Amino acid sequence: MQNEARHEISIEREMKQSYLEYAMSVIIGRALPDARDGLKPVHRRVLFAMHELSNDWNKPYKKSARIVGDVIGKYHPHGDTAVYDTMVRMAQHFSMRYMLVDGQGNFGSIDGDSPAAMRYTEVRMTRLAHEMMADLEKETVDFTPNYDGSLYEPAVFPSKFPALLVNGSSGIAVGMATNIPPHNLSETLAALVALIENPSMTSLELMQFIPGPDFPTGGIIYGTNGIREAYETGRGIIQVRGKVEVETDEKNDQETIVITEIPYQVNKARLIERVAELVKAKEIEGIRFVRDESDREGMRIAIGIRRDQMAEPIINQLYKHTQLQSSFGIILLAVVNNRPELLSLKEALQEFIYHRKEVVVRRTKFELRKAEERAHILEGLKIALDNLDAVVALIRNSASPGEAKAGLIETFSLSAIQAQAILDMRLQRLTGLERDKIIEEFHQILKDIERYREILGNESLVLGIIKGELSDLGKSYSDARRTGIIEASGEISIEDMITEEDMVVTVSKDGYIKRSPVTLYQSQRRGGKGKTAMGTKEEDFVEHLFVASTHHTFLFFTNLGKVYWLKVYEIPQASRTSKGKALVNLLNFGEGERLSAVLAVPEFKADHYILTASREGLVKKTDLMAYSRPRAGGIIGLDLAEGDELISARITDGAMDVFLGTAGGQSIRFKETDVRPTGRVSRGVIGINLEEGDRLVGMEVLSHGQTMFAVTENGFGKRTLIDEYPVQRRSGKGVIAIKTSERNGQVVDMHLVDDGDEVMLITDTGRLIRMEVAGISVISRNTQGVKLIGLDKGERLIAAARIAEGSAGDKESSDLDEIEDEESGE
């Protein structure tokens, strides 16, 4: 028994070859559009099936199911759902910049609603779709066999306009993808005409005609860098924002954000849901309601704003957290000569021009051939008319049509086609008028033949025809651009939309913050009783008060060493007596985080520093610029050892004196220059060498003329001139600031104060005692101080704070007075 012959193959080679064939099949036959007509095979087959059924724009609609059946039965042997989805998309005004299918019925919505089943909807081609198939019957393009070889379908459409750019395309192939945005038809046609007239134009020069994509849903493109990069290289990313307006109710001055356009391919219903989710999670504050008020007149999403809020910061948050701003990655990948190629704008336009040149040449050749065939027949008819009597006699004397035909060929030297045309001619053509028409047609067709031959021999005439057709198309289908373009998105920020004005910003001890126009505090003169800067709970009070521009930045340091940002315009605006909003909600503090320090920064500039101090006596100095890049979740302000906490932060100019005070009554004063600048994420250096069990309770940066106020847990305290504290080297044990005897107890706080200040003392029972600094004795450093308040048995002080409002002598209050004086002309 003979062994059967075996053929060994390499599985590696077979897998590579098979996968490559599959990949090319997906790339060419399914996922990528042709650079010439901008269509994928399935789109082309749907339109061709409609063309074959005469489903024209000016004829009655036909059931979608009938079209789908023809497509899958004749040209596209795939699922009916895929074919119907393709047809549906070509009929959606929010998907296609220029629809190719005119649909009747439910074809889905921008909210993501599904279309009705194909048995319910009806379709026909749009007028523009006919322009894609114009001259299809004139042998302008090649036809290929369908999947079973029983029919033929066009390999590409003649297409009078570049649908690749005009309607765009998207698709994922094997190892590559395309994402071409739609463009304005009028702009694209103008660019084609310009490129025909000046083939040396670059992609950047063509941007004067096509400034950027034009999406069916409108919106605004921010920045041209991504557009320029995409048009030059074939790849780029652009930022698209929805169109937003702010309406103000004249009755109550409440503002409403109205969204009238959204970015391309964004689901409107999902966008509204996302806004509602953010409001519910308190990631966006100040929104009263979110409502979809869209109707037949157009899109309208209304977002109501609370009376104490400004619309601009909320719009900024919507851009940041929702798809109201989205990225569109442009990939100009298309099939060129049966190969995928990444195209620049110029190359995409050139491919269309090459295609149209071939179409015009093939159409002209077809028309020339038809004209020559007709001229040949007319020439025979003319000969017959010139010899009419002899021709009639010959036909009458012939026994059969075949004999008559042979006689005509032999007698008058005619071709078989000419002889047959004479025999087929009706008797009415022998009248004088009809004879003149034949002669006139013959002379006209000779002129046409001459013109066709001239066109085929002169490329400039071919280009002239293309230009003329493009101009005619532009006149018939031109429309206005829908998507706006702003030159430089990097230069446009929410700050540009905010009027710069002074605000009074207050922060309470319990962490409530608000801002109010400074004008609310300017109606009184110095010496009056003043106005309340913030309404608070009985046990709360204003600890920080700043006068700052709406463009200034606030840095909030927490006990865990994190730093958060708020622009002044992002702080909720409230009435003068309102409590404000809780910072913990505005800044999304983490578990266990509480506010330790607030710094107002008019601008981030070099040669300024942020000095921080921790409970364990460490100090750190970092360049202010290191804190200039905000992040939503905050940043690490300093590295803390386990169990340590940040207690204070100050802005310095790099040449100030630093004062540190401890719970054990020790203090140290040293030059800031002793602390070298370090990075933001560092631990710092020793500021004061603490005794075991001691801890830092306060840090100040000093200026002359002020006094240091120290208070102990048993209600004793004093003020001491800062000049009594000697300047030492950093990291020493320091000197006594106040004695911590059994009578005094531990120090709870130290603050730099002026005579006009007021301080608030807080006890562990929640009692608040307010007193004027001027009434506290100024005594020497190494003393126990005087009794400030009487405490109940077991009660003790836990903190002290300088009140940021109250007397006319407050440092911040005096800022308000100065503004008032300037405006009154004093």
C-alpha positions in Angstrom: 0.0 0.0 0.0 1.5 3.2 -1.1 1.8 6.1 1.3 -0.5 9.1 0.4 1.4 12.1 -0.8 1.5 14.8 2.0 2.0 18.5 1.5 3.6 20.2 4.5 2.9 24.0 5.1 4.2 26.4 7.8 1.4 27.3 10.2 3.2 30.6 10.9 3.3 31.5 7.2 -0.3 30.4 6.7 -1.5 32.4 9.6 0.3 35.5 8.5 -1.0 35.2 4.9 -4.6 34.4 6.0 -4.7 37.2 8.5 -3.2 39.7 6.0 -5.9 38.8 3.5 -8.6 39.2 6.1 -7.2 42.5 7.2 -7.1 43.9 3.7 -10.6 42.7 3.1 -11.9 44.6 6.1 -9.8 47.7 5.3 -10.8 47.9 1.6 -14.2 46.2 1.6 -15.8 47.4 4.8 -14.3 49.9 7.2 -12.5 52.7 5.2 -14.1 55.1 2.7 -12.8 55.5 -0.9 -10.9 58.8 -1.3 -12.7 59.5 -4.6 -16.4 59.4 -3.6 -16.0 59.3 0.2 -18.2 56.2 0.6 -17.7 52.8 2.1 -19.0 49.8 0.1 -22.2 49.5 2.1 -23.2 53.2 1.6 -22.5 52.9 -2.1 -24.6 49.7 -2.4 -27.6 51.3 -0.6 -27.6 54.3 -2.9 -27.0 52.2 -6.0 -29.9 50.0 -5.1 -32.1 53.1 -4.6 -30.9 54.3 -8.0 -31.8 51.0 -9.7 -35.3 51.2 -8.2 -35.7 54.8 -9.4 -36.2 55.8 -5.8 -35.5 59.5 -6.8 -35.9 62.7 -4.8 -38.9 63.8 -6.9 -40.8 60.5 -6.9 -42.8 58.8 -4.1 -41.1 57.3 -1.1 -40.6 53.6 -1.0 -40.6 51.3 2.1 -37.2 51.0 3.7 -37.6 47.3 3.9 -37.8 47.1 0.2 -34.6 48.9 -0.3 -32.9 46.8 2.4 -34.1 43.6 0.7 -32.6 44.7 -2.6 -29.3 45.6 -1.0 -28.7 42.4 0.9 -30.2 40.2 -2.0 -28.2 41.8 -4.8 -25.1 43.5 -3.5 -24.4 43.2 0.2 -24.8 39.7 1.7 -24.8 40.8 5.3 -27.4 41.4 8.0 -30.4 43.5 7.3 -29.8 45.5 10.6 -26.4 46.7 9.4 -27.8 47.8 6.1 -30.8 49.6 7.7 -28.6 51.3 10.2 -26.4 52.6 7.3 -29.5 54.0 5.6 -30.8 55.5 8.8 -27.6 57.4 9.4 -27.7 58.9 5.9 -31.2 60.2 6.8 -30.3 61.8 10.2 -29.8 65.6 10.1 -27.7 65.4 13.2 -25.3 62.8 11.8 -24.8 63.9 8.2 -23.8 67.5 7.3 -25.6 66.9 4.0 -28.1 64.1 4.0 -28.1 61.6 1.2 -31.4 59.8 2.1 -34.7 61.6 2.6 -36.5 59.7 5.3 -40.2 59.7 6.2 -41.0 58.4 9.7 -39.1 57.9 12.9 -35.3 57.8 12.1 -34.1 58.2 15.7 -33.1 61.4 17.5 -30.1 63.2 19.0 -31.2 61.8 22.4 -30.1 58.3 21.2 -33.7 57.1 20.5 -33.7 54.1 18.1 -35.4 54.5 14.7 -38.6 52.7 13.9 -38.4 49.3 12.3 -37.7 49.3 8.6 -41.3 48.1 7.8 -42.6 51.4 9.2 -40.3 54.0 7.6 -40.0 55.2 4.0 -37.1 56.6 2.0 -36.0 58.2 -1.2 -32.7 59.8 -2.3 -32.0 63.4 -1.8 -31.2 65.7 -4.7 -27.6 65.8 -3.6 -27.4 62.0 -3.7 -28.2 62.2 -7.4 -25.2 64.4 -7.9 -23.0 61.5 -6.7 -24.4 59.2 -9.4 -24.7 61.7 -12.2 -23.3 60.3 -15.5 -23.1 56.8 -14.0 -24.6 55.3 -17.2 -21.9 57.0 -19.4 -19.1 54.5 -18.6 -17.5 57.0 -16.3 -16.5 54.4 -13.7 -15.8 50.7 -13.6 -18.4 48.2 -12.7 -17.5 45.0 -10.8 -19.4 41.7 -10.4 -21.5 41.4 -7.3 -20.9 38.7 -4.7 -22.3 35.9 -6.8 -21.4 37.2 -10.2 -25.0 37.6 -11.4 -25.0 41.4 -11.4 -22.7 44.3 -11.7 -22.2 47.2 -9.3 -20.1 50.4 -9.5 -16.7 50.2 -7.9 -17.0 53.9 -7.2 -19.5 56.7 -7.9 -18.6 59.6 -10.4 -19.6 62.0 -7.6 -19.6 65.7 -8.5 -18.6 66.7 -4.9 -15.9 65.4 -2.5 -18.1 63.6 0.0 -15.0 62.3 1.8 -14.6 65.8 3.3 -18.1 67.2 3.0 -19.9 64.4 4.9 -16.8 62.9 6.6 -16.5 59.3 7.7 -15.5 57.1 10.6 -14.5 53.5 10.9 -12.3 51.0 12.6 -10.4 48.6 10.4 -7.7 46.1 11.4 -4.8 48.0 12.9 -6.0 51.3 11.7 -9.0 53.7 12.0 -10.4 56.7 10.2 -12.3 59.7 11.7 -12.9 62.4 9.1 -15.1 65.3 10.2 -17.7 66.9 7.9 -17.0 70.2 6.2 -19.0 73.0 4.6 -19.8 72.2 0.9 -19.5 75.8 -0.3 -16.1 76.2 1.4 -14.9 72.8 0.0 -15.9 73.6 -3.5 -14.2 77.0 -3.3 -11.0 75.3 -2.2 -11.2 72.8 -5.1 -11.5 75.7 -7.6 -8.6 77.5 -6.0 -6.5 74.4 -6.1 -7.3 73.8 -9.8 -6.3 77.4 -10.6 -3.1 77.1 -8.5 -1.9 73.5 -8.0 1.1 74.7 -5.9 -1.1 75.8 -3.0 -0.3 74.2 0.4 -2.7 72.8 2.9 -2.2 75.8 5.1 -3.0 78.2 2.2 -6.1 76.2 1.5 -7.3 76.9 5.0 -8.3 80.4 3.9 -11.1 78.6 2.0 -11.7 75.7 4.5 -11.0 77.2 8.0 -12.0 74.0 9.7 -14.7 71.3 10.0 -18.4 72.2 9.9 -20.4 69.9 12.1 -24.2 69.3 11.5 -24.9 70.0 15.2 -23.0 73.4 15.1 -20.9 74.1 18.2 -17.7 76.0 18.5 -14.2 74.8 17.7 -11.6 76.3 20.2 -8.2 76.7 18.7 -6.8 76.2 15.2 -3.6 74.4 16.1 -5.4 71.0 16.0 -7.0 71.9 12.6 -3.8 73.0 11.1 -2.0 69.9 12.3 -4.7 67.6 10.9 -4.7 69.4 7.5 -1.0 69.2 7.2 -0.3 65.7 8.6 -3.6 63.9 8.4 -3.9 63.7 12.2 -4.9 66.2 14.9 -7.2 66.8 17.8 -9.6 69.6 18.1 -11.8 70.8 21.0 -15.4 71.3 20.3 -17.8 73.2 22.7 -21.5 73.6 22.7 -23.0 76.9 22.1 -24.1 78.5 25.4 -26.1 81.7 26.1 -27.0 83.3 29.4 -30.5 84.7 29.8 -31.5 86.9 32.8 -35.0 87.1 34.2 -35.9 90.8 34.4 -38.3 90.2 37.3 -35.8 88.6 39.8 -32.4 88.9 38.1 -31.9 85.1 38.1 -29.7 83.8 35.4 -30.4 80.7 33.2 -27.8 79.0 31.1 -29.2 78.0 27.7 -27.5 75.4 25.5 -28.6 75.7 21.9 -26.0 73.6 20.2 -23.9 70.6 21.4 -20.7 69.0 20.1 -20.9 66.5 17.2 -21.9 62.9 18.2 -22.8 63.9 21.8 -26.0 62.4 23.1 -28.3 65.2 24.4 -30.2 63.1 26.9 -26.9 61.6 28.3 -25.5 65.1 28.6 -28.5 66.3 30.6 -28.3 63.2 32.8 -24.6 63.9 33.5 -25.3 67.5 34.6 -28.0 66.2 36.9 -25.6 63.6 38.4 -23.0 66.3 39.0 -25.6 68.5 40.8 -26.8 65.6 42.9 -23.2 64.6 43.8 -22.6 68.4 44.7 -19.6 68.5 42.2 -21.3 71.5 40.7 -23.0 73.9 43.1 -25.5 76.6 42.4 -27.8 74.9 39.9 -31.6 75.0 40.6 -32.9 72.9 37.8 -31.9 71.2 34.5 -34.6 71.1 31.8 -34.8 69.9 28.2 -36.9 72.5 26.4 -36.1 71.4 22.9 -38.9 71.5 20.3 -39.4 71.8 16.6 -37.8 75.2 16.6 -34.5 73.7 17.7 -32.4 72.6 20.7 -32.7 74.3 24.0 -31.3 72.9 27.3 -32.1 75.2 30.2 -30.0 75.2 33.4 -31.4 77.4 36.1 -28.8 79.2 38.4 -29.4 80.2 42.0 -29.6 83.9 42.7 -26.3 84.1 44.6 -24.4 82.4 41.8 -22.7 83.7 38.6 -23.3 81.7 35.4 -19.7 81.9 34.0 -18.0 79.7 36.7 -20.8 77.1 36.3 -20.4 77.1 32.5 -16.7 76.6 33.0 -17.5 73.6 35.3 -19.9 72.2 32.7 -17.2 72.4 30.0 -14.8 70.7 32.4 -16.9 67.9 33.7 -19.4 67.1 30.9 -19.4 66.5 27.1 -20.4 70.1 26.6 -16.8 70.3 25.6 -15.4 67.2 23.9 -12.3 66.3 21.8 -12.6 65.2 18.2 -9.6 63.3 17.0 -9.1 63.8 13.2 -7.6 60.9 11.2 -7.8 61.6 7.4 -7.3 57.9 6.4 -8.9 56.7 3.2 -8.5 54.1 0.4 -6.3 55.4 -2.5 -5.6 53.0 -5.4 -6.8 50.0 -3.2 -4.4 51.0 -0.4 -5.1 52.8 2.9 -3.3 56.2 3.0 -3.2 59.0 5.5 -4.0 62.2 3.6 -3.4 65.9 4.1 -6.1 68.4 3.2 -4.4 69.1 -0.2 -4.0 65.4 -1.0 -7.6 64.7 -0.2 -8.7 67.5 -2.6 -6.2 66.4 -5.2 -7.5 62.8 -5.1 -11.0 64.1 -5.9 -9.7 66.3 -8.7 -7.9 63.3 -10.2 -11.1 61.3 -10.0 -13.2 64.0 -11.6 -10.6 64.4 -14.4 -10.9 60.7 -15.1 -14.7 60.9 -15.0 -14.9 63.9 -17.4 -12.4 62.2 -19.8 -14.3 58.9 -19.8 -17.6 60.7 -20.1 -16.3 62.7 -23.1 -15.0 59.5 -24.7 -18.4 58.0 -24.3 -20.2 61.0 -25.7 -17.7 61.2 -28.6 -18.4 57.5 -29.5 -22.1 58.0 -29.3 -21.8 61.2 -31.4 -19.7 59.5 -34.0 -22.2 56.6 -34.2 -25.1 59.1 -34.6 -23.1 61.1 -37.2 -22.6 57.9 -39.2 -26.3 57.2 -39.3 -27.2 60.8 -40.1 -24.6 60.8 -42.9 -26.5 57.7 -44.4 -29.8 59.5 -44.0 -28.4 62.6 -45.8 -27.3 60.4 -48.7 -30.8 58.9 -48.9 -32.4 62.3 -48.9 -30.1 63.5 -51.5 -31.1 60.5 -53.7 -34.6 60.2 -52.5 -36.3 59.1 -55.8 -33.7 56.5 -56.5 -33.8 55.1 -52.9 -37.6 54.9 -53.0 -37.6 53.1 -56.4 -34.9 50.7 -55.2 -36.9 49.8 -52.1 -40.2 49.5 -54.0 -38.6 47.1 -56.6 -37.0 44.9 -53.9 -38.6 41.6 -53.1 -37.7 41.6 -49.4 -36.1 43.9 -46.7 -32.8 42.0 -47.0 -32.7 42.6 -50.8 -33.5 46.2 -50.2 -30.7 46.5 -47.6 -28.2 44.8 -49.9 -29.2 47.0 -52.8 -28.8 50.2 -50.7 -25.3 49.1 -49.6 -24.2 48.3 -53.1 -25.8 51.2 -54.9 -24.9 54.1 -52.5 -21.8 52.6 -50.8 -23.5 52.6 -47.4 -22.7 50.6 -44.3 -25.1 48.0 -43.0 -26.0 50.3 -40.1 -26.7 53.2 -42.4 -28.8 51.0 -44.8 -30.9 49.7 -41.9 -31.4 53.2 -40.5 -32.8 54.2 -44.0 -35.1 51.3 -44.0 -36.3 52.1 -40.4 -37.0 55.7 -41.3 -40.6 56.7 -41.1 -42.2 58.3 -44.1 -43.0 61.5 -42.2 -39.2 62.2 -42.1 -39.4 62.7 -45.9 -41.3 66.0 -45.5 -39.3 69.1 -46.2 -39.3 70.2 -42.5 -38.1 66.9 -41.3 -35.4 66.7 -43.9 -34.1 70.1 -42.8 -34.0 68.8 -39.2 -31.9 65.9 -40.2 -29.4 68.1 -42.0 -29.3 70.5 -39.1 -28.7 67.7 -36.6 -25.9 66.3 -38.8 -24.1 69.6 -38.9 -24.5 70.1 -35.1 -23.2 66.7 -34.2 -20.1 67.3 -36.4 -19.5 70.4 -34.2 -20.0 68.3 -31.1 -17.5 65.7 -32.3 -14.9 68.4 -32.9 -15.5 69.8 -29.4 -15.2 66.4 -27.8 -11.9 65.7 -29.6 -10.6 69.1 -28.5 -11.5 68.4 -24.9 -9.7 65.0 -25.0 -6.6 66.7 -26.4 -6.4 69.6 -23.9 -6.2 69.0 -20.1 -6.9 72.7 -19.4 -10.4 72.3 -21.0 -11.0 69.3 -18.8 -10.1 71.3 -15.7 -12.3 74.1 -17.0 -15.3 71.8 -17.2 -14.6 70.6 -13.6 -14.5 74.1 -12.4 -17.7 75.0 -14.1 -19.5 72.0 -12.6 -18.2 72.8 -9.2 -19.4 76.4 -9.5 -22.9 75.3 -10.6 -23.0 72.8 -7.7 -22.1 75.6 -5.3 -24.9 77.8 -6.5 -27.5 75.0 -6.1 -26.5 73.7 -2.7 -24.6 76.4 -0.9 -25.4 77.1 2.8 -23.9 79.0 5.7 -21.3 77.5 8.1 -22.8 76.1 11.3 -19.7 75.6 13.5 -17.9 78.6 14.7 -14.1 78.7 15.1 -12.2 80.7 17.7 -8.5 81.3 16.9 -6.7 80.4 20.0 -8.4 78.3 22.7 -5.4 78.6 25.0 -6.0 82.4 25.1 -9.6 82.1 26.0 -10.4 81.4 29.6 -13.4 81.9 31.8 -11.5 84.9 33.4 -11.9 86.7 30.1 -15.7 86.5 30.6 -15.6 87.9 34.2 -15.6 91.6 34.9 -12.8 92.5 37.2 -14.0 94.1 40.4 -13.2 94.2 44.1 -14.9 91.7 46.4 -15.0 91.2 50.1 -14.2 87.6 50.9 -14.9 86.2 54.3 -14.1 82.8 55.9 -15.5 81.8 59.2 -13.9 79.8 61.9 -16.2 76.8 61.0 -15.2 77.0 57.4 -18.0 78.9 55.7 -17.0 81.2 52.8 -18.7 83.8 50.6 -17.9 86.9 48.6 -19.8 90.2 48.4 -19.3 93.3 46.3 -17.1 95.8 48.2 -19.7 98.5 47.6 -21.9 96.9 50.2 -19.4 98.0 52.9 -18.9 101.6 51.6 -22.0 103.4 52.7 -20.6 104.4 56.2 -17.8 106.6 57.3 -15.1 105.6 59.8 -16.3 106.0 63.3 -19.7 104.5 62.7 -20.9 101.2 64.1 -19.9 99.4 60.9 -21.7 96.6 59.1 -21.8 92.9 59.7 -19.6 91.2 57.1 -21.1 87.7 57.6 -24.1 86.2 59.3 -22.9 83.3 61.4 -24.1 80.7 63.9 -23.8 81.8 67.5 -20.7 79.8 68.1 -19.1 80.8 64.8 -17.3 84.0 63.7 -15.4 85.5 60.8 -11.7 84.6 61.1 -10.4 85.8 57.7 -11.6 88.8 55.7 -9.9 89.8 52.5 -10.5 92.5 49.8 -9.6 90.8 46.5 -10.3 91.2 42.8 -12.5 88.6 41.1 -9.4 87.5 39.2 -7.4 86.7 42.3 -6.7 83.2 43.6 -7.1 81.8 47.1 -5.0 78.9 48.3 -6.6 76.8 51.0 -4.1 74.6 53.1 -5.5 71.7 55.1 -4.1 70.1 58.2 -3.0 67.1 56.1 -0.8 69.3 53.9 -3.0 69.4 50.8 -3.6 72.7 48.9 -6.8 73.6 47.0 -7.6 76.5 44.7 -10.5 78.8 44.2 -10.7 81.8 42.0 -12.5 84.7 43.7 -15.2 84.5 41.0 -15.7 80.8 41.8 -16.6 81.6 45.5 -20.4 81.8 45.9 -21.6 85.4 46.0 -24.0 86.1 48.8 -25.7 88.9 50.7 -23.8 90.7 53.4 -25.6 88.9 56.2 -25.5 85.5 54.6 -23.5 82.7 56.2 -22.1 81.5 52.8 -21.2 78.0 51.7 -19.2 75.3 53.4 -15.7 75.1 52.1 -15.7 71.3 52.6 -18.3 71.0 49.9 -16.7 73.5 47.5 -13.3 71.9 47.7 -14.2 68.3 48.3 -12.0 67.8 51.3 -10.9 64.2 52.0 -11.7 62.3 55.1 -10.1 63.9 58.2 -9.2 67.1 56.4 -9.9 70.5 57.9 -8.8 74.0 57.0 -5.6 75.2 58.5 -4.7 78.4 56.5 -6.0 80.7 53.8 -3.8 82.7 51.5 -4.9 85.3 49.0 -2.7 85.5 46.0 -3.2 88.5 43.6 -0.8 86.9 41.1 1.8 84.2 41.0 5.2 85.7 40.5 8.8 84.8 41.1 10.8 85.9 44.2 7.9 85.2 46.4 7.5 82.1 48.6 5.0 80.2 50.7 6.3 79.4 54.2 4.6 76.5 56.1 5.0 75.2 59.6 4.0 71.8 61.0 3.0 70.8 64.6 6.4 69.0 65.0 8.3 72.2 64.5 9.3 71.8 60.8 9.3 74.8 58.5 9.4 74.7 54.7 9.9 77.5 52.1 8.8 76.8 48.5 8.6 79.1 45.5 5.1 80.6 45.1 5.1 79.5 41.4 5.1 75.8 42.5 1.5 76.3 43.6 0.3 78.0 40.4 -1.1 75.0 38.6 -4.4 74.0 40.1 -5.9 70.5 40.0 -9.4 69.5 40.8 -8.5 67.2 43.6 -5.9 69.5 45.1 -2.1 68.9 45.3 0.3 68.0 48.0 1.5 71.2 49.7 4.1 69.5 51.8 5.2 66.1 52.9 4.2 65.3 56.5 5.5 62.6 58.8 2.9 60.2 60.2 1.1 62.0 63.0 2.3 65.5 62.0 -0.1 68.2 60.8 0.2 71.6 59.1 -0.7 74.4 61.4 0.1 77.6 59.4 1.1 79.0 56.0 2.2 82.5 55.0 3.3 84.3 51.8 6.7 86.0 52.2 9.2 88.0 50.0 12.2 85.8 51.0 13.7 88.3 53.5 11.3 88.4 56.5 11.7 87.3 60.1 9.9 84.1 61.1 8.4 83.6 64.6 7.4 80.2 66.0 5.6 79.6 69.2 5.0 76.3 71.1 2.5 74.9 73.5 5.3 74.8 76.2 5.6 78.6 76.0 8.9 78.5 74.0 9.4 80.7 70.9 12.1 81.3 68.3 12.7 84.2 65.9 15.0 83.6 62.9 15.8 85.1 59.5 13.8 83.6 56.7 17.0 83.3 54.7 18.0 80.5 57.1 15.5 78.3 55.4 16.6 77.3 51.9 13.9 76.9 49.3 12.8 73.3 48.5 10.4 71.6 46.3 6.7 71.5 46.9 6.6 67.8 47.8 9.3 68.0 50.6 9.2 67.9 54.4 11.2 71.0 55.2 13.8 71.6 57.9 13.7 72.0 61.7 12.4 75.5 62.7 12.5 75.0 66.5 14.0 72.1 68.5 11.0 70.9 70.6 11.2 69.4 74.0 9.6 66.0 74.3 5.9 66.4 74.5 5.9 69.9 73.2 4.3 71.0 69.9 4.1 74.1 67.6 0.9 76.2 68.0 1.6 79.2 65.9 3.8 80.8 63.1 3.9 84.4 62.1 6.1 86.5 59.7 7.1 89.7 61.5 6.9 93.4 60.8 7.9 96.2 63.1 5.4 97.9 65.5 3.2 94.9 66.2 2.9 92.8 69.3 2.8 89.0 69.8 -0.3 87.8 71.7 -0.1 84.6 73.6 -2.9 82.9 75.5 -2.9 79.8 77.7 -5.4 77.1 78.4 -6.3 78.4 81.9 -7.4 81.8 80.6 -4.2 83.8 81.0 -2.4 85.8 78.4 -0.4 88.8 77.4 1.1 90.9 74.7 4.8 91.4 74.1 6.6 93.7 71.7 8.2 91.6 69.0 11.5 93.5 69.4 11.9 91.7 72.7 12.4 88.4 70.8 16.0 88.1 69.8 16.9 87.0 66.3 18.5 83.5 66.6 19.7 80.7 64.3 17.0 78.3 63.1 16.6 74.9 64.9 17.5 76.2 68.3 15.4 75.7 71.5 14.5 79.4 71.5 13.5 81.6 74.4 10.5 81.8 76.7 7.5 83.6 75.2 5.2 83.1 78.2 5.7 81.0 81.3 3.6 77.8 81.4 3.3 77.4 85.1 0.6 75.3 86.8 -1.5 78.5 87.0 -1.2 79.1 83.3 -1.3 75.7 81.8 -0.2 75.1 78.1 -0.2 77.7 75.4 -3.1 77.2 73.0 -2.3 80.0 70.4 0.0 82.8 69.5 -1.0 85.6 67.0 0.6 88.8 65.7 -1.9 91.6 66.6 -2.3 95.4 66.4 -3.9 97.7 69.0 -7.1 98.0 66.9 -7.7 94.2 66.6 -10.1 92.1 68.4 -9.6 88.4 69.4 -12.0 85.6 70.0 -11.2 83.0 72.8 -12.8 79.6 72.4 -13.3 77.2 75.3 -13.8 73.4 75.3 -17.5 73.9 76.3 -18.2 75.9 73.1 -18.1 79.3 74.9 -16.8 82.3 72.8 -15.4 85.3 74.5 -14.6 88.4 72.4 -12.2 91.1 73.6 -10.3 94.1 72.3 -6.6 93.6 72.0 -6.0 97.2 73.3 -7.3 96.1 76.7 -4.7 93.3 77.0 -1.5 94.4 78.8 1.8 94.7 77.0 4.4 93.1 79.3 7.8 91.6 79.0 8.6 88.2 77.4 9.6 86.1 80.4 6.4 86.6 82.4 3.2 84.7 83.2 0.8 87.2 81.8 -2.5 88.4 83.2 -5.9 86.8 83.6 -8.0 87.4 80.5 -11.2 85.5 81.4 -12.7 83.5 84.2 -13.3 79.9 83.5 -15.6 77.5 85.2 -14.3 74.5 87.0 -12.9 72.0 84.5 -13.3 74.4 81.6 -10.3 75.4 79.6 -9.4 77.4 76.5 -8.7 75.4 73.3 -8.0 78.2 70.7 -7.8 81.9 70.0 -8.3 83.7 66.8 -7.9 87.2 65.6 -11.3 88.5 64.4 -11.3 89.7 60.8 -14.2 92.2 61.3 -15.4 94.5 64.0 -13.5 97.6 64.9 -12.5 100.2 62.5 -8.9 99.6 63.2 -8.8 96.1 61.7 -6.1 95.7 59.1 -8.5 94.3 56.6 -11.2 96.7 57.7 -8.8 99.6 57.1 -8.5 98.3 53.5 -12.2 98.9 53.1 -11.8 102.3 54.6 -9.1 103.2 52.1 -11.2 102.1 49.2 -14.0 104.3 50.5 -11.7 107.3 50.9 -10.4 107.0 47.4 -13.9 106.8 45.9 -15.2 109.8 48.0 -12.2 111.8 46.9 -10.6 112.2 50.3 
